[in-house]
Amino acid sequence: QVQLVESGGGLVQAGGSLRLSCAASGRTGYIYTAGWYRQVPGKERELVARMVWSGDSTYYLDSVKGRFTISSDKVKNTMYLQMISLKPEDTAIYYCNAQAGPGMNNYWGQGTQVTVSS
């Protein structure tokens, strides 16, 4: 089991910045990938950014490339999403995700609201 706790959401004006954090606990040694998803009402949850936990490979949604950066602190078992030049269309609930274990089970955080005002 892996437990994920997010923090760092909030309200920001367009063009502003936020940093989301995701603290992992439990069987963190079994994490293979970790990432951030977001969801708005009426739409499917979409993958925003993902990283291989023990490597350098990353993925970004096209609309956030150059504005969002995923990173991690392996000592703290914490993942971050630095978001700059935020746009109103970035408004969503952001969820932390980890895939872990032989079965690549998905683990989710509770979600944190990001609201970007125009």
Rosetta constraint file for C-alpha pairs under 8 A:
AtomPair CA 1 CA 26 HARMONIC 5.95 0.50
AtomPair CA 1 CA 27 HARMONIC 5.73 0.50
AtomPair CA 2 CA 24 HARMONIC 6.71 0.50
AtomPair CA 2 CA 25 HARMONIC 5.79 0.50
AtomPair CA 2 CA 26 HARMONIC 4.79 0.50
AtomPair CA 2 CA 27 HARMONIC 5.40 0.50
AtomPair CA 2 CA 28 HARMONIC 6.31 0.50
AtomPair CA 2 CA 98 HARMONIC 7.87 0.50
AtomPair CA 2 CA 100 HARMONIC 7.67 0.50
AtomPair CA 2 CA 107 HARMONIC 6.47 0.50
AtomPair CA 3 CA 24 HARMONIC 5.60 0.50
AtomPair CA 3 CA 25 HARMONIC 5.16 0.50
AtomPair CA 3 CA 26 HARMONIC 6.04 0.50
AtomPair CA 3 CA 107 HARMONIC 7.15 0.50
AtomPair CA 3 CA 108 HARMONIC 7.62 0.50
AtomPair CA 3 CA 109 HARMONIC 7.29 0.50
AtomPair CA 4 CA 22 HARMONIC 6.22 0.50
AtomPair CA 4 CA 23 HARMONIC 5.60 0.50
AtomPair CA 4 CA 24 HARMONIC 4.67 0.50
AtomPair CA 4 CA 25 HARMONIC 6.62 0.50
AtomPair CA 4 CA 96 HARMONIC 6.97 0.50
AtomPair CA 4 CA 97 HARMONIC 7.65 0.50
AtomPair CA 4 CA 107 HARMONIC 7.39 0.50
AtomPair CA 4 CA 108 HARMONIC 6.28 0.50
AtomPair CA 4 CA 109 HARMONIC 4.69 0.50
AtomPair CA 4 CA 110 HARMONIC 7.70 0.50
AtomPair CA 5 CA 22 HARMONIC 5.38 0.50
AtomPair CA 5 CA 23 HARMONIC 5.19 0.50
AtomPair CA 5 CA 24 HARMONIC 6.66 0.50
AtomPair CA 5 CA 96 HARMONIC 7.80 0.50
AtomPair CA 5 CA 109 HARMONIC 5.32 0.50
AtomPair CA 5 CA 110 HARMONIC 6.71 0.50
AtomPair CA 6 CA 20 HARMONIC 7.04 0.50
AtomPair CA 6 CA 21 HARMONIC 5.47 0.50
AtomPair CA 6 CA 22 HARMONIC 4.32 0.50
AtomPair CA 6 CA 23 HARMONIC 6.43 0.50
AtomPair CA 6 CA 95 HARMONIC 7.57 0.50
AtomPair CA 6 CA 96 HARMONIC 6.69 0.50
AtomPair CA 6 CA 109 HARMONIC 6.17 0.50
AtomPair CA 6 CA 110 HARMONIC 6.91 0.50
AtomPair CA 6 CA 111 HARMONIC 6.52 0.50
AtomPair CA 6 CA 112 HARMONIC 6.50 0.50
AtomPair CA 7 CA 20 HARMONIC 5.82 0.50
AtomPair CA 7 CA 21 HARMONIC 5.22 0.50
AtomPair CA 7 CA 22 HARMONIC 6.52 0.50
AtomPair CA 7 CA 112 HARMONIC 6.53 0.50
AtomPair CA 8 CA 18 HARMONIC 7.10 0.50
AtomPair CA 8 CA 19 HARMONIC 5.91 0.50
AtomPair CA 8 CA 20 HARMONIC 4.50 0.50
AtomPair CA 8 CA 21 HARMONIC 6.05 0.50
AtomPair CA 8 CA 112 HARMONIC 7.37 0.50
AtomPair CA 9 CA 18 HARMONIC 7.12 0.50
AtomPair CA 9 CA 19 HARMONIC 7.50 0.50
AtomPair CA 9 CA 20 HARMONIC 6.18 0.50
AtomPair CA 9 CA 112 HARMONIC 5.36 0.50
AtomPair CA 9 CA 113 HARMONIC 5.32 0.50
AtomPair CA 9 CA 114 HARMONIC 4.99 0.50
AtomPair CA 9 CA 115 HARMONIC 7.99 0.50
AtomPair CA 10 CA 18 HARMONIC 7.90 0.50
AtomPair CA 10 CA 112 HARMONIC 7.93 0.50
AtomPair CA 10 CA 113 HARMONIC 6.12 0.50
AtomPair CA 10 CA 114 HARMONIC 5.06 0.50
AtomPair CA 10 CA 115 HARMONIC 6.14 0.50
AtomPair CA 11 CA 114 HARMONIC 6.15 0.50
AtomPair CA 11 CA 115 HARMONIC 4.73 0.50
AtomPair CA 11 CA 116 HARMONIC 5.93 0.50
AtomPair CA 11 CA 117 HARMONIC 7.35 0.50
AtomPair CA 12 CA 16 HARMONIC 6.00 0.50
AtomPair CA 12 CA 17 HARMONIC 7.21 0.50
AtomPair CA 12 CA 18 HARMONIC 7.69 0.50
AtomPair CA 12 CA 114 HARMONIC 7.94 0.50
AtomPair CA 12 CA 115 HARMONIC 6.33 0.50
AtomPair CA 12 CA 116 HARMONIC 5.03 0.50
AtomPair CA 12 CA 117 HARMONIC 6.28 0.50
AtomPair CA 13 CA 86 HARMONIC 7.67 0.50
AtomPair CA 13 CA 116 HARMONIC 5.34 0.50
AtomPair CA 13 CA 117 HARMONIC 4.76 0.50
AtomPair CA 13 CA 118 HARMONIC 6.19 0.50
AtomPair CA 14 CA 85 HARMONIC 6.93 0.50
AtomPair CA 14 CA 86 HARMONIC 5.34 0.50
AtomPair CA 14 CA 87 HARMONIC 5.05 0.50
AtomPair CA 14 CA 88 HARMONIC 6.25 0.50
AtomPair CA 14 CA 116 HARMONIC 5.65 0.50
AtomPair CA 14 CA 117 HARMONIC 5.65 0.50
AtomPair CA 14 CA 118 HARMONIC 5.32 0.50
AtomPair CA 15 CA 84 HARMONIC 6.94 0.50
AtomPair CA 15 CA 85 HARMONIC 4.12 0.50
AtomPair CA 15 CA 86 HARMONIC 4.87 0.50
AtomPair CA 15 CA 87 HARMONIC 6.41 0.50
AtomPair CA 16 CA 84 HARMONIC 6.05 0.50
AtomPair CA 16 CA 85 HARMONIC 5.48 0.50
AtomPair CA 16 CA 86 HARMONIC 5.50 0.50
AtomPair CA 17 CA 82 HARMONIC 7.57 0.50
AtomPair CA 17 CA 83 HARMONIC 5.41 0.50
AtomPair CA 17 CA 84 HARMONIC 4.31 0.50
AtomPair CA 17 CA 85 HARMONIC 6.26 0.50
AtomPair CA 17 CA 86 HARMONIC 6.19 0.50
AtomPair CA 18 CA 82 HARMONIC 6.21 0.50
AtomPair CA 18 CA 83 HARMONIC 5.27 0.50
AtomPair CA 18 CA 84 HARMONIC 6.69 0.50
AtomPair CA 19 CA 80 HARMONIC 6.74 0.50
AtomPair CA 19 CA 81 HARMONIC 5.57 0.50
AtomPair CA 19 CA 82 HARMONIC 4.42 0.50
AtomPair CA 19 CA 83 HARMONIC 5.93 0.50
AtomPair CA 20 CA 80 HARMONIC 5.46 0.50
AtomPair CA 20 CA 81 HARMONIC 5.01 0.50
AtomPair CA 20 CA 82 HARMONIC 6.46 0.50
AtomPair CA 21 CA 78 HARMONIC 6.73 0.50
AtomPair CA 21 CA 79 HARMONIC 5.74 0.50
AtomPair CA 21 CA 80 HARMONIC 4.54 0.50
AtomPair CA 21 CA 81 HARMONIC 6.58 0.50
AtomPair CA 22 CA 78 HARMONIC 5.41 0.50
AtomPair CA 22 CA 79 HARMONIC 5.02 0.50
AtomPair CA 22 CA 80 HARMONIC 6.23 0.50
AtomPair CA 22 CA 96 HARMONIC 6.29 0.50
AtomPair CA 22 CA 109 HARMONIC 7.79 0.50
AtomPair CA 23 CA 76 HARMONIC 7.64 0.50
AtomPair CA 23 CA 77 HARMONIC 6.10 0.50
AtomPair CA 23 CA 78 HARMONIC 4.38 0.50
AtomPair CA 23 CA 79 HARMONIC 6.52 0.50
AtomPair CA 24 CA 28 HARMONIC 6.65 0.50
AtomPair CA 24 CA 77 HARMONIC 5.47 0.50
AtomPair CA 24 CA 78 HARMONIC 5.91 0.50
AtomPair CA 24 CA 79 HARMONIC 7.94 0.50
AtomPair CA 25 CA 77 HARMONIC 7.21 0.50
AtomPair CA 27 CA 31 HARMONIC 7.53 0.50
AtomPair CA 28 CA 77 HARMONIC 7.33 0.50
AtomPair CA 28 CA 100 HARMONIC 7.90 0.50
AtomPair CA 30 CA 100 HARMONIC 5.07 0.50
AtomPair CA 30 CA 101 HARMONIC 5.07 0.50
AtomPair CA 31 CA 53 HARMONIC 6.51 0.50
AtomPair CA 31 CA 98 HARMONIC 6.46 0.50
AtomPair CA 31 CA 99 HARMONIC 5.80 0.50
AtomPair CA 31 CA 100 HARMONIC 4.11 0.50
AtomPair CA 31 CA 101 HARMONIC 6.60 0.50
AtomPair CA 32 CA 52 HARMONIC 6.05 0.50
AtomPair CA 32 CA 53 HARMONIC 5.45 0.50
AtomPair CA 32 CA 54 HARMONIC 7.17 0.50
AtomPair CA 32 CA 98 HARMONIC 7.43 0.50
AtomPair CA 32 CA 99 HARMONIC 5.70 0.50
AtomPair CA 32 CA 100 HARMONIC 5.39 0.50
AtomPair CA 32 CA 101 HARMONIC 7.58 0.50
AtomPair CA 32 CA 104 HARMONIC 7.62 0.50
AtomPair CA 33 CA 50 HARMONIC 6.93 0.50
AtomPair CA 33 CA 51 HARMONIC 5.65 0.50
AtomPair CA 33 CA 52 HARMONIC 4.42 0.50
AtomPair CA 33 CA 53 HARMONIC 5.03 0.50
AtomPair CA 33 CA 98 HARMONIC 5.77 0.50
AtomPair CA 33 CA 99 HARMONIC 5.27 0.50
AtomPair CA 33 CA 100 HARMONIC 7.19 0.50
AtomPair CA 34 CA 50 HARMONIC 5.69 0.50
AtomPair CA 34 CA 51 HARMONIC 5.53 0.50
AtomPair CA 34 CA 52 HARMONIC 6.49 0.50
AtomPair CA 34 CA 53 HARMONIC 6.15 0.50
AtomPair CA 34 CA 79 HARMONIC 7.80 0.50
AtomPair CA 34 CA 96 HARMONIC 7.55 0.50
AtomPair CA 34 CA 97 HARMONIC 5.57 0.50
AtomPair CA 34 CA 98 HARMONIC 4.25 0.50
AtomPair CA 34 CA 99 HARMONIC 6.28 0.50
AtomPair CA 35 CA 47 HARMONIC 7.61 0.50
AtomPair CA 35 CA 48 HARMONIC 7.54 0.50
AtomPair CA 35 CA 49 HARMONIC 5.45 0.50
AtomPair CA 35 CA 50 HARMONIC 3.90 0.50
AtomPair CA 35 CA 51 HARMONIC 6.04 0.50
AtomPair CA 35 CA 70 HARMONIC 7.80 0.50
AtomPair CA 35 CA 96 HARMONIC 5.95 0.50
AtomPair CA 35 CA 97 HARMONIC 5.17 0.50
AtomPair CA 35 CA 98 HARMONIC 6.39 0.50
AtomPair CA 36 CA 47 HARMONIC 6.25 0.50
AtomPair CA 36 CA 48 HARMONIC 5.55 0.50
AtomPair CA 36 CA 49 HARMONIC 5.36 0.50
AtomPair CA 36 CA 50 HARMONIC 6.34 0.50
AtomPair CA 36 CA 81 HARMONIC 7.59 0.50
AtomPair CA 36 CA 94 HARMONIC 6.65 0.50
AtomPair CA 36 CA 95 HARMONIC 5.61 0.50
AtomPair CA 36 CA 96 HARMONIC 4.74 0.50
AtomPair CA 36 CA 97 HARMONIC 5.93 0.50
AtomPair CA 37 CA 45 HARMONIC 6.36 0.50
AtomPair CA 37 CA 46 HARMONIC 5.33 0.50
AtomPair CA 37 CA 47 HARMONIC 4.36 0.50
AtomPair CA 37 CA 48 HARMONIC 5.12 0.50
AtomPair CA 37 CA 49 HARMONIC 7.10 0.50
AtomPair CA 37 CA 94 HARMONIC 5.65 0.50
AtomPair CA 37 CA 95 HARMONIC 5.08 0.50
AtomPair CA 37 CA 96 HARMONIC 6.45 0.50
AtomPair CA 37 CA 97 HARMONIC 7.21 0.50
AtomPair CA 38 CA 45 HARMONIC 5.51 0.50
AtomPair CA 38 CA 46 HARMONIC 5.50 0.50
AtomPair CA 38 CA 47 HARMONIC 6.66 0.50
AtomPair CA 38 CA 48 HARMONIC 6.70 0.50
AtomPair CA 38 CA 92 HARMONIC 5.80 0.50
AtomPair CA 38 CA 93 HARMONIC 5.40 0.50
AtomPair CA 38 CA 94 HARMONIC 4.27 0.50
AtomPair CA 38 CA 95 HARMONIC 5.87 0.50
AtomPair CA 39 CA 43 HARMONIC 6.53 0.50
AtomPair CA 39 CA 44 HARMONIC 6.27 0.50
AtomPair CA 39 CA 45 HARMONIC 4.45 0.50
AtomPair CA 39 CA 46 HARMONIC 6.38 0.50
AtomPair CA 39 CA 92 HARMONIC 5.35 0.50
AtomPair CA 39 CA 93 HARMONIC 5.35 0.50
AtomPair CA 39 CA 94 HARMONIC 6.62 0.50
AtomPair CA 40 CA 44 HARMONIC 7.52 0.50
AtomPair CA 40 CA 45 HARMONIC 7.46 0.50
AtomPair CA 40 CA 91 HARMONIC 7.53 0.50
AtomPair CA 40 CA 92 HARMONIC 4.97 0.50
AtomPair CA 40 CA 93 HARMONIC 6.50 0.50
AtomPair CA 47 CA 60 HARMONIC 7.95 0.50
AtomPair CA 47 CA 61 HARMONIC 6.78 0.50
AtomPair CA 48 CA 60 HARMONIC 5.78 0.50
AtomPair CA 48 CA 61 HARMONIC 5.01 0.50
AtomPair CA 48 CA 64 HARMONIC 7.33 0.50
AtomPair CA 49 CA 58 HARMONIC 7.17 0.50
AtomPair CA 49 CA 59 HARMONIC 5.35 0.50
AtomPair CA 49 CA 60 HARMONIC 4.43 0.50
AtomPair CA 49 CA 61 HARMONIC 6.27 0.50
AtomPair CA 49 CA 69 HARMONIC 7.92 0.50
AtomPair CA 49 CA 70 HARMONIC 6.55 0.50
AtomPair CA 50 CA 58 HARMONIC 5.54 0.50
AtomPair CA 50 CA 59 HARMONIC 5.12 0.50
AtomPair CA 50 CA 60 HARMONIC 6.73 0.50
AtomPair CA 50 CA 70 HARMONIC 7.12 0.50
AtomPair CA 51 CA 55 HARMONIC 7.65 0.50
AtomPair CA 51 CA 56 HARMONIC 7.10 0.50
AtomPair CA 51 CA 57 HARMONIC 5.73 0.50
AtomPair CA 51 CA 58 HARMONIC 4.36 0.50
AtomPair CA 51 CA 59 HARMONIC 6.47 0.50
AtomPair CA 51 CA 70 HARMONIC 7.19 0.50
AtomPair CA 51 CA 71 HARMONIC 7.78 0.50
AtomPair CA 52 CA 56 HARMONIC 6.41 0.50
AtomPair CA 52 CA 57 HARMONIC 5.57 0.50
AtomPair CA 52 CA 58 HARMONIC 6.60 0.50
AtomPair CA 58 CA 70 HARMONIC 7.78 0.50
AtomPair CA 60 CA 64 HARMONIC 6.62 0.50
AtomPair CA 60 CA 65 HARMONIC 5.90 0.50
AtomPair CA 61 CA 65 HARMONIC 6.46 0.50
AtomPair CA 64 CA 68 HARMONIC 5.60 0.50
AtomPair CA 67 CA 83 HARMONIC 5.94 0.50
AtomPair CA 67 CA 84 HARMONIC 5.21 0.50
AtomPair CA 67 CA 85 HARMONIC 6.16 0.50
AtomPair CA 67 CA 86 HARMONIC 7.64 0.50
AtomPair CA 68 CA 81 HARMONIC 6.61 0.50
AtomPair CA 68 CA 82 HARMONIC 5.49 0.50
AtomPair CA 68 CA 83 HARMONIC 4.47 0.50
AtomPair CA 68 CA 84 HARMONIC 6.29 0.50
AtomPair CA 69 CA 80 HARMONIC 7.97 0.50
AtomPair CA 69 CA 81 HARMONIC 5.63 0.50
AtomPair CA 69 CA 82 HARMONIC 5.08 0.50
AtomPair CA 69 CA 83 HARMONIC 6.62 0.50
AtomPair CA 70 CA 79 HARMONIC 7.36 0.50
AtomPair CA 70 CA 80 HARMONIC 5.69 0.50
AtomPair CA 70 CA 81 HARMONIC 4.66 0.50
AtomPair CA 70 CA 82 HARMONIC 6.47 0.50
AtomPair CA 71 CA 79 HARMONIC 5.81 0.50
AtomPair CA 71 CA 80 HARMONIC 5.23 0.50
AtomPair CA 71 CA 81 HARMONIC 6.58 0.50
AtomPair CA 72 CA 77 HARMONIC 7.34 0.50
AtomPair CA 72 CA 78 HARMONIC 5.67 0.50
AtomPair CA 72 CA 79 HARMONIC 4.18 0.50
AtomPair CA 72 CA 80 HARMONIC 5.82 0.50
AtomPair CA 73 CA 77 HARMONIC 5.79 0.50
AtomPair CA 73 CA 78 HARMONIC 5.32 0.50
AtomPair CA 73 CA 79 HARMONIC 6.36 0.50
AtomPair CA 74 CA 78 HARMONIC 6.57 0.50
AtomPair CA 86 CA 90 HARMONIC 6.52 0.50
AtomPair CA 86 CA 116 HARMONIC 6.74 0.50
AtomPair CA 87 CA 91 HARMONIC 7.58 0.50
AtomPair CA 87 CA 116 HARMONIC 6.12 0.50
AtomPair CA 87 CA 117 HARMONIC 7.82 0.50
AtomPair CA 87 CA 118 HARMONIC 7.60 0.50
AtomPair CA 88 CA 115 HARMONIC 7.31 0.50
AtomPair CA 88 CA 116 HARMONIC 4.67 0.50
AtomPair CA 88 CA 117 HARMONIC 5.70 0.50
AtomPair CA 88 CA 118 HARMONIC 5.99 0.50
AtomPair CA 89 CA 116 HARMONIC 7.57 0.50
AtomPair CA 90 CA 114 HARMONIC 7.57 0.50
AtomPair CA 90 CA 115 HARMONIC 7.46 0.50
AtomPair CA 90 CA 116 HARMONIC 6.71 0.50
AtomPair CA 91 CA 113 HARMONIC 7.79 0.50
AtomPair CA 91 CA 114 HARMONIC 5.38 0.50
AtomPair CA 91 CA 115 HARMONIC 4.56 0.50
AtomPair CA 91 CA 116 HARMONIC 5.44 0.50
AtomPair CA 92 CA 113 HARMONIC 6.09 0.50
AtomPair CA 92 CA 114 HARMONIC 5.53 0.50
AtomPair CA 92 CA 115 HARMONIC 6.60 0.50
AtomPair CA 93 CA 111 HARMONIC 5.91 0.50
AtomPair CA 93 CA 112 HARMONIC 5.38 0.50
AtomPair CA 93 CA 113 HARMONIC 4.37 0.50
AtomPair CA 93 CA 114 HARMONIC 5.98 0.50
AtomPair CA 94 CA 111 HARMONIC 5.34 0.50
AtomPair CA 94 CA 112 HARMONIC 5.26 0.50
AtomPair CA 94 CA 113 HARMONIC 6.20 0.50
AtomPair CA 94 CA 114 HARMONIC 6.92 0.50
AtomPair CA 95 CA 108 HARMONIC 6.69 0.50
AtomPair CA 95 CA 109 HARMONIC 5.76 0.50
AtomPair CA 95 CA 110 HARMONIC 6.70 0.50
AtomPair CA 95 CA 111 HARMONIC 4.43 0.50
AtomPair CA 95 CA 112 HARMONIC 6.58 0.50
AtomPair CA 96 CA 108 HARMONIC 5.71 0.50
AtomPair CA 96 CA 109 HARMONIC 5.09 0.50
AtomPair CA 96 CA 110 HARMONIC 7.85 0.50
AtomPair CA 96 CA 111 HARMONIC 6.92 0.50
AtomPair CA 97 CA 106 HARMONIC 6.79 0.50
AtomPair CA 97 CA 107 HARMONIC 5.56 0.50
AtomPair CA 97 CA 108 HARMONIC 4.70 0.50
AtomPair CA 97 CA 109 HARMONIC 6.51 0.50
AtomPair CA 98 CA 105 HARMONIC 7.96 0.50
AtomPair CA 98 CA 106 HARMONIC 5.77 0.50
AtomPair CA 98 CA 107 HARMONIC 5.16 0.50
AtomPair CA 98 CA 108 HARMONIC 6.69 0.50
AtomPair CA 99 CA 104 HARMONIC 5.07 0.50
AtomPair CA 99 CA 105 HARMONIC 5.30 0.50
AtomPair CA 99 CA 106 HARMONIC 4.70 0.50
AtomPair CA 99 CA 107 HARMONIC 6.33 0.50
AtomPair CA 100 CA 104 HARMONIC 4.80 0.50
AtomPair CA 100 CA 105 HARMONIC 5.36 0.50
AtomPair CA 100 CA 106 HARMONIC 6.74 0.50
AtomPair CA 100 CA 107 HARMONIC 7.73 0.50
AtomPair CA 101 CA 105 HARMONIC 6.27 0.50
